[in-house]
Amino acid sequence: MPELNRHRGKSVLVTGSASGIGQGIVQRFLAEGAQVAGFDLNATKTDGALSITGDATDEAEVQAVVDKVVREQGGLDVMVCNAGVIAVQPVVDMDFTEWRRVVDINVNSVFLGSRAAARVMISQGRGGVIVNASSGAGRRGVPNLSHYCASKAAILMLTQSLAIELAPHKIRANCYVPGHIETPFWGGIAEGFAKITGQTPEAVIAGFQQTVPWGRFGTAGDVAAAVSWLASSDAEYVSGQAIAMNGAEFPF
């Protein structure tokens, strides 16, 4: 359950905030007292959040949104780089443009968001927190998801490097590593695997559910709770880590 006033007085920016995990993260920080801005190609329709539309892979737009948040929310304390995309396609059928699209959205948006946030947090001189979205697919290969797996693995290494570089400024950087989370992405995932395997989308989802020892998919709220903790003072000595919420599904 949300902890009232846990993040009171903090300024938070979340990318990929219009739906799914990002929307859940926005809602959690709002419930815990933060000022929250959401940045997405689509409007962030969450009461109480500042909605900013734009492209998280565009360098100028990312800088502009960070500047806007600093002006309107009095600074930036927590940056959550959540924007991402997933697509199902075998390597041998994959166009280079598709590879670049997934890597651009998943990796470059995290680099741009983390860099802009770090610059602001250093100038503020009061520390800060950067939390980036990786995935269980960044820890092991998955057939037909090579571009996604590679992008999420890159985020793990980027975040570890950030944690070391930014520690002297008391800026922490961590990853959250979701397993199978029930979001709008699952419609496209199920359809993609169904085309390759010949199963129905329903059978694909059921098969993935059977791999989770906890017996269910996770929710956006499960992820948001972990992100909130990573951004809290309770995690003050936690940096460079990749925290999984996966219902005990290997790998941890």
N, C-alpha and C positions, 0 to 999 in steps of 0.2 A: 504494500500500500504506500502511496506517496507520503512523504514526511513534510508536514506543514512548515513552511519557511526554511526548509533545508537550503535553498538557494536564493533566499531573499536578498535583494540588492545586487544580484549578479546580472550581467548582460550576456545573453547567449545567442549564437547564430547557428542555425541548422540548415544544411543544404539538402536537397532532395526531400523537401518537407511537406509536399502536397498530399502524400498518401503513404500507406504502409508503415514501415518502421520509422521513417522520418516524421510522419505525422504523430506517431506514438511518442516519439522523443520530445517533440514540441509540447504535446499535451502534458507530459510528465513534468517538464521543467516549469511550465506555467502553474501547474498544481502545487509545485514546491516553492513558488514565490518569485521566480526569476522574470526578468523582462526578456522576451523571446522574439527573434526575427526568423522568419522562414524564407529561404531562397530556393526557387524552383522555376522550371519552365511554365508550370501552372500555378494558379493562385493557391496560397496556403489558407484554406478555409477553416481555420481554427480560431474560435473566439478568444480575443486577448492577444493574439500574435500579430506582429507586424509582418505583412505579406509583401515580399519583393519578388517580382518575376524577372527571370533572366537565365543566362546560360553559365553554368558552373565550370565550363571548359574554356570560357572566354576570359583572357587575362584582364582586360580592361573592365569587364563587367564585375568580375570578382573583386577587384580593388575598389570599384565604385560602391558595391554593396557593403563591404567592410567599412569604408569611410562613412556611409550613411548610418550604419548601426552605431558607430562610435559617436556620431553627432546626435542621434536621436535617443540612444540608450545610455549615454554617458561613458562609453568605453566598450571594451570587449574582454570578457573574462573566460568564456567557454566557447570554443569553436568545435562544432560537430560536422565533420565532412562525411555526409551520408549518401550523397548523390551517387547513383550507380545504375547499371543496366546488365541484364543477362540475356543470352541468346543461345539456342541449341543448334549446333552445326558440326558435322565431322570436319576434321582438319583437311582432308583431301578435297572436300567440296567448298572450302571456305575461300572467299575472295579476300584479297589483302585489304580492301576497303572495309570489310566487316571486321577483320582483326583490328585495324586502326580505330574504328568506331568504338569498340568495346574498351580498348586500352585508353583511348582519349577520355572517355567519360569516367571510367573507373579509376584510372591512375592520375591523369593530368588534373582532374578536378580536385583530387586530394592534395596534390602538390601545390596547386595554386591557392587553395583555401588555407592550407597549413602555413604556407609562406607568408601570405597576407596577414593572417592572424598572429604569427610569431613576430613579425615586424611591429605590429601595433602593441602587442603585449610587452615586448622589450622596451619600447618607447614609454609605455605607461609606468614601468618599473615596479609593478605589483604582482608579477607572476601571471599565471594563467594555466588553462588546461586545453589541450587539443585531443579530440577523440575521433578516430578514423574508422571507417567501416571496412573490415576485411570479411572473411567468410571461411567456413570449414573447408570450402573448395580451394582456399589458398594454402592449405596444409597437405593436401593429397590430390593427385590427378583424378579427374572424372572424365570418362569417355564422352565426347561430343560437347565438352565445355572447356576445351583447351585455352581459348582466349580469356574466358572468365577466370579460370584457375590461375593462369599466369598473372592476370591483372591483380587479383586479390593477394597473391603471394608477394607481388611487388610492394603492395601497401604495407605488409608486415615489415619488410626491410626498411622502407622509407620511414615508418614510424619509429622503429628502433633507433635509426640514425638521428632522427629529430630529438628523441628523448635525451641522447647523449649530448648533442650540440646545445640544446636549450636548457639543460639542467643548471648551468651557472646563473641563468636568469630566473630560476624557480618556475619554469614553465614545464609542465608535465605533458607527455604524449603517450597515448595508449591506443590500442585497437579493441574493438568489440568484434567477436567472431561468431556470428550466428550460424546455427545449423539450419534445419528445415523450419522456416518460419512462415506462418500462414499470412500471405500478403497477396495483393493483386498480381504480382509476378507469376504466381503459380499457374494461372490460366495459360499463359504463354509457354511456360516450362513444360507443362503436361502435354500441350498440343505438339510441341517440338519433339519430345521423346516419343510420343505416340506415332508420329510420322516415320520415325526411324525404326521403332521396334514392332510396329503393327498392333500394338495394344490400344485400348481405348484410353482417353485421358484420365478417366476415373480409375482404371487399372494402374496407370502410371503412378498416380497419387497414392493409391493404396499400397503399392510396392515400396515407395519411399517411406510411408508411415511405418511399415513393418521393420525398417532399419533403426527406428528410434526406441531404445529401451524404455524410455519414460512413457511410451504408449500414445503420444500425441505430438502434433506439430507445435512449435512454439508460437507465441503471439507477439505482436509489436510491443505490448506492455512488458513482456518478459525481457526483451532487449532494452527497452527504455529504462527499466529498473536498474540494469547493470550499468548503462551509460550514466545515469544519474549518480550512482555510487562512485564511478570513476572520476566524476567531476566534483565530488564532495571532499570536505576536509578529512573525512575518514580514510580516504585514499591518498593522503598527502605524500606518502613515501612510496607510492606505486607509480612507476614510469617505465616505459619501454616494454610494456607487457601486452599480451594478446589474450583477452578474457573470453572464453567460449560460453555460449548459452545454447546447449544442443541436446538436452535430455539424455545425456550420457552416451551419445552417439560418438563412436571413434572417428577421427582422432580428437583428442581433447585439446 
